Amino acid sequence: MMKKRTLNFLMHLDAIQKKIIFYILLISIPMLTFSLYFIQNSAATELKKFAEQRANTVVNKIDREVKDYLHRTSTFAKQASFMLKLHPEAYRSVLPFLKKEVKNNSNVYGSALALEPSKMPQKKYCKYYYEHNNTVEEKWLMLPNYDYLSQAWFSEVKKHKNGIWSKPYFDKGGGNVFMSTFSSPLLDKENHFFGVITADIKIDKLSQKIQELTYSKESFVFVVDKEGLLLSHPDDHYALKETVFSYAKDIHSETLFNAYKGILTKDKHIYSVTIESQDYTLYSADMPQSDLKIAVFIQDAMLYEPLTQLRQKLLLITFAGIMIILMMVLFILQQFKFDIMKTSKRKSELALAKKIQMSFLPEQKDFITEHFNIHAYLEAAKEIGGDLYGYKELKDSVIFYVGDVSGKGVPAALFMMATQIVLENAIDTTEDPAKVIALTNSKLLELSKNGMFVTLLVVKYNWNDKMLTFCNAGHPTFIVKTTLLFSPLGKFHPPVNTFANIDYKNTFLPIEEPFKLFCFSDGVTEAENTKQVLFGIERVARVLAVKCSVKDLQNSISIFVGNRPANDDITILSFSYGEDVKKM
Amino acid sequence: MVEIDKEKKIIIKLSNRIDAMNADNTLESILELSGSIDRDLLFDVTELNYISSAGLQVVLKCAQLAQQNGYETFLKGAEGTIKEIFQVSGFLTFIKEIQ
């Protein structure tokens, strides 16, 4: 049965437990969520940077590829120009060369030789070879159909005297393909301009090559010109056929539409788009030295995959961490609770033990008869103690005793009870104090061998004989007050339960007058105050000389000891005989 | 604190304090260090300041063992409070004092 105080405490502990859990969660969850968010953000930023780098790499790769292609396909025109440098007048000699190139190079659709009339041959000249139906055809590109002199591919080169690539264009007449024309200037040895050799390059192959280089499910590339025309696209239906805007409309991607609006107006260069319900991040870059824009698409799922994994792991760790903390806290609190309950259980058991122990002592602490008074006081140092006392009224006498078991606490208490029972039994057998002690001694030794001993003082007063008979086995001496105050000494005996066959002998003291007798345990004389001074027998005598009662002695001890906890059981028993004793 | 010397008697020197805290250890040390009780015991308490009932139990145990083996127990150097304790507790009825 737990005390109400303990029960309240346990309920309080439950409330504390709930509070602790609440606060742990309150603090840890936002903190961890914030950390998670922060880490995610950092990781996402890093991943984006990485993706951008990758996109740049792709762009460079494409750039190189394009340059390479253009270079390869236009080399012949430069070669032809070079061939004519020293002998411009032999311009006709390059014609077969050009024709052969158109025939053999599948990427070259056509090639033209256009001459500056002011130089030679003093008239307009523009011969054009082109692919048609698997053969090479030739025609003159001249007035009235065609004024080559005003064409950009002629005039610009004339102006700058440098090889120029034209912008990609759709040439209906040229076989319905997208092309770009390279114009190579013809310069004589004095660096005077005298004509142009062109190469019409089909760029569908280039477009395909770009896709080959860059396409994967998670990442692909568009190339557009400044009007949005798809020069390269994974899907042949759109490559070199549609603009990115019509493509976006076809697949219902508003985000793509808007992204390219931004790209072509040179707004941002990174966009989030959704194509066919997949999310991509679009990185756009200009192809160097051109109007073309390359867009690298990276699927978000792939881009952020490390992040997703990281997030999952972090969540798991966080969750596990919180769980562990909670479990530990709960465990500690449970332990705590358990300890408290154990302690309180033990306390209540000891309290119960004390009750039982006290029940064996005389019921009446103050025993008053017509002949004598007995007053007793016992205070255990712990819940249960090792002191004992008792008395028995006989025919013309009374026998009483005080005893002190060596040690404290449970062992002393148990031995005390055994001693008391044996002793009471001995008193039933004999009235002789020495014999009482002898019987108790032999019986205890018989019952069990343990290292404990008990000091005993047994006193009898016969009011017929007026004789005080006592026997002391290792116990502190007692004090008698008549008109004098003295301490009778008798034979010393070893304490009880030490050796067998001890010769216990009585001491006899006749006392005629009224008297008071005080016997006590050594807890009285050895009571210590805060300065570690002992109460001592002298002080006892001094107190009793003036105030001759158990209560007064107990009070003095109390005051003397002060706050210091008792280190031994205190027992005081007083025996008063005689009518005038009250005046003492 | 306890020191043991084996001469004509087993001399057990107790110093400072013997109380509930160190009584068990003291008894253990005595029994260990003295081996078998094959001669009289002499307790030298010249340097002993305090002995509680737990300490007395230790002395009693040794005296009992000595008696079992047919030997006696002696006490030397008891003065003041220590002497009083030994006297009042009746221990001097089975332990003899010597110089």
Interface residues (C-beta under 8 A of the other chain):
Chain A: D404 S406 G407 K408 G451 M452 F453 T455 N472 A473 G474 H475 P476 T477 F492 H493 P494 P495 T498 F499 I502 D522
Chain B: A20 S53 A54 L56 Q57 L60 K61 A63 Q64 Q67 Q87 V88 S89 G90 F91 L92 T93 F94
